[in-house]
Amino acid sequence: MIRYGMVGGGPGAFIGEVHRMAAELDGACELVAGAFSSDPGRSAERGRELGLDASRVYGSFAEMAAAEADLPAERRIQFVSIVTPNHLHFEPACVFLEAGFDVVCDKPLTTSIDDAYELCRLVGDRDAVFAVTHNYTGYPMVKEARSQIGSGRIGTVRKILVEYLQGWLSTALESTGQKQADWRTDPARAGVAGALGDIGSHAHNLVQYVTGLEVESICGDLTTFVEGRKLEDDASLLLRFTGGARGTLSASQVCVGEENGLSLRVYGTDGALSWRQEEPETLVFTPVDGPSEVLRRGHSYLSPAAAGASRLPPGHPEGFIEGFANVYRAVAGAIGARLEGRAPSAADMDYPTVFDGARGVHFLHRAVEAGRTDGWVAARYDGPTSTT
């Protein structure tokens, strides 16, 4: 079992609990340490709730990294999970990488392009495992869509439509002190983007993962509808991709009645694929000259990647937690392969990397720039990759 620690995820945090459930779903990872809050008392409180050894619950991430590094190899954590607000990703990630630990980090990777590139450098120098939890890449039918496009089943991609629509910020919820709304609408903590950073980053990553296409240029309309809000709560982007494909990306948190309306449609010369996160068990393939084909999770006709990402038989739904769990399972597999001196399998390496995270940060900054101009902005990623 791979031992891990957590930075963030203290009392009142939502995503930390999701990460803990997901990391331990397959019995591959065990939480043994944490710096759950910048307040030592609140960190200790969370540690007690989780039943951790009090000596392994820390008042700061720097203290945790130093103390864990001093422990014998058979006791110390083997990776850290960072589940803090956006502006608190970079520093702990650097500290733990420099202390010799692998890292799992929530998205977006950082709030600045320079910081994202620095993390890429550190990961490359140390040959570290570093995953960014774009959990929708963990859904079986998303993996199936990727396999179908990679096999050429829909031909050359022409058009991509991706949207992520929510309604929970259609009023000034942040003014009530609601914790999740408060930091997500604060530029000092969320970064340069609001809805784009929170959910548009998932939409962009989903497109890249499924199609493998890079965004070349962006034309954007970013709007703040709720009076007094400092970041955009609605974004509409036109996208031009490498290879000539065209697309649109919509990310909004003011669409009343919408919950987590992430959807992807990809149209090629020979067919089309359609997937909706709120109905994640189904992928629809439509050929250019025939009836639609409905593919369902858990069946033997799916690709090995989709089959390997499933835990339950057909008809027993899997979703959000399992998507995160597939990222953690891959990380555990990659770390385990290194410890055993063997080459990691394709499944072990099927997680969003630090380089994917850097692409996402680059995209967000170019999209915000496009929203401030009156035309197209060059957006092709020219930062570090796993091959540089």
Secondary structure, 3 states (H helix, E strand, C coil): CEEEEEECCCCCCCHHHHHHHHHCCCCCEEEEEEECCCCHHHHHHHHHHCCCCHHHECCCHHHHHHHHHHCCCCCCCCEEEECCCHHHCHHHHHHHHHCCCEEEECCCCCCCHHHHHHHHHHHHHHCCCEEECCHHHHCHHHHHHHHHHHCCCCCCEEEEEEEEECCCCCCCHHHHCCHHHHHHCCHHHHCCCCHHHHHHHHHHHHHHHHHCCCEEEEEEEEECCCCCCCCCCEEEEEEEEHHHCEEEEEEECCCCCCCCEEEEEEEECCEEEEEECCCCCEEEEEECCCCCEEEECCCCCCCHHHHHCCCCCCCCCCCHHHHHHHHHHHHHHHHHHHHHCCCCCCCCCCCCEHHHHHHHHHHHHHHHHHHHCCCCEECCCCCCCCCC
